[in-house]
Amino acid sequence: MKLRAKLTRPLWIAAGFVAVGLGLAGVVLPLLPTTPFMILAAFCFAQGSERLHGWLVDHPRFGPAIRDWNRHGAIAPRAKRLAVAAMAAALLISLAVGVPWTVLAVQALVMSGAAAFVLSRPAPPA
């Protein structure tokens, strides 16, 4: 069992860095979410490296959202508004560029479910 843990540890760390990279890309790309990738990175780092997990959870920019999610399953109201606005913008852009109606319907259905999930999460305690 210990050998297996030693073999999978680098994979968790690599997956964490991939998630961090995607999260950082989301900082500058308006339709790519940052927070879910950082939460995923924290999970991966927790499996592979206490030091990297601590770095991410204690990070001044990303740490609060990760801690709120881990402790309370909570999403800040501002983050909820931004997430739903980004989903609406993506749908409007798809409509504007003439994406086929079947694709728009699937996109609207999936984004509606994602928006309902985001909006149903509690706000973090004050």
N, C-alpha and C positions, 0 to 999 in steps of 0.2 A: 504494500500500500504506500509506503514512503517513497519508493522508486517512482510510482505513478505520480505522486504529488510533485516530485522533483522534475519530472518530465513535463507536466502540465503547467507548472509555474511560469515558465517563459511564454507559453501561449497566452495565458491570462494577461501578462504584462504587455505583450504585443497587441492583443485585442484592446486593452486599455488605451494604448497610444494611438491606435487607429480611431477609437471613439473620441479621444481628445482632438485629434486632427480634424475629424468631421465636425466636432463642436466648434473648433476655432474657425473653420470655414463658414459655419453658420453665423458667426459674428458679423461677417462682411457680406454674406449672401442672404438676401432677405427671405427667401423661401425655404431655407434649410434651418431647422430648429437647433439651437445650441444646447439648451438645458437637458433634453432627453439624452443627448450624446454624452454630456458630462456626468449624468446620473449613471449611465451605462459604464462609463470609464471608471467611476468610483466603485461600482460593483466588481468590475474586472480587476482593478487594482487591489481590492479587498481580498480577492482570491489569490493574487500573485505577489503582492508586495505591500507590507504594512507602511513602509516609508512613502511610497507613491500614493497610497490611499490617504494617508495623513496629509500629504502635500495638497492633494486635490480638495479634500473636505475642509481644510483650513485656508484654502485660497480665498483672498479677500473678495474676488468678483464672483466666482462660481460656488464657493463653499456654502453661503447661506441658502441658496436654492436646493442644493444637495441635502443639507441638514434638514431643511423643512420637509423635503420629500421623505427622507429616511425616518424621521421622528413622527411625522403627522400625516403623511400622504398628502401634503398640502402644496398648493400652488398659489403664489402671490397674485393678488388681483391685477396688478399691472401686467404681469406675465400672461395671465389669462386673456386680457384684452389684446395684447400683442399677438398671441398665438391665433386667436380667432380672426383678428384683422389680417394676418398673413394668409390664413386659409381662404378668407373671402377674396383677398387680392389675387391669389393663385387661380381661383375659380374665374374671376373677372378677366384675368389675362388670358386664360384658356378660351373663354368666350370671345374675347376680342380678336384672337388670332385664328379663330375659326376651327377649333377642335371639333371633331364629329360629335353629334348629340349623344351617341351611346357612350362615348368616353366621358363627356361632360356629366352624364347621369351617374356613371360609376364614381367619378371624382366627387360629385356633390354628395352622393350617399356616404362615401368613405369619410369625407371631410365633416359631414354632419355628425357622424358617429364620433369622430375624434374631437370635434368641438363640444359635443355633449359630455364626453368624458372629462375634458379639461374644465369645463364650466361646473361640473358636478363635484370637483375636488374642493375640499374646504380651504379656507384662507389660513395661513399660519397664525398662531397666536401672537398677540402684540408683544 
